[in-house]
Amino acid sequence: MSNRENREQIPTEYNEEQTQRTLRKQDNVQGEQRNKTISDFPQAAALGQVLKDLDFPADKNAIVRFVEQSNRPEGREVLPLVQKIDERQYQNVSEVAEAARLVQ
């Protein structure tokens, strides 16, 4: 798989409808149902991109500093999200996304 194909699989505002169709198809597959729902695909993807190189576990202050120092364009978009998370230790990006209410 090329890098271009990989990028197209990341949910953004440009492919949100395609992502929703894929999720609906997955809901009809027999077996265990997914137990997480992403409430904002573009912001969840942006958060993942910005935090992918952060060493976890990390507390809120470390996460906010990491985002503030990020050179990624998504940094400005996700900074308000991480500033609102609770003061605690986070083990991974998924926990941060849940705390930011991007994943339920």
Steps between C-alpha positions, in 0.01 A plus 500: 500500500641839404526799734228671296261209562584510871421873521165446329401258777536767771157652569483868405226746413559404135421130538262500796207372291711208377606424857138504618402256220782268603387511863142418404624199301711387795196524729331235285786250530417209731707477816610738769379856455737794532478661841635845416340773294701788359300820527726719282713315246712794380590615852566144619730444202675833560550415868647163405737660249624761746546259793638202306860577605426588863651262755226361721409486783465877513308741718285787377781757531738288292231446236417871477871594476554236230211636294614861550849410377374290210593612152200316356227721353240303697655623825300823508182304434544254787653733760159614636398133530798395710478812714155381616595144600519398864819524703624140510736249341408375154632169369440558129337716233173311537466608863567861401238479224247365750583776750457758221158344432593410143440130570214353700 
